[in-house]
Amino acid sequence: MADETMLAKVKSALGIEGDYQDPTITEYIDEVIDFLTDAGIKPVNITSGIVSRGVADLWNYGANDGKLSEYFMQRATQLSYKH
């Protein structure tokens, strides 16, 4: 479950104010973190930056196409090799 710090950082990175979208954003945060963890990325290497990119991709500002960007996938691959 996304903690309040991660939620605040992701919202800040995406320019989201208020708490109306918090449940949706939290679900996307959890999904991105699960994706990264299942890809073998160590929790210490999962930052708000990569999580924000993943949340933006999944949310896609309302388009709901649910695709992760090429950048996100490249960065996740890099992080999976990081010690």
Order of alpha helices (4+ residues) and beta strands (2+ residues): alpha-alpha-alpha-alpha
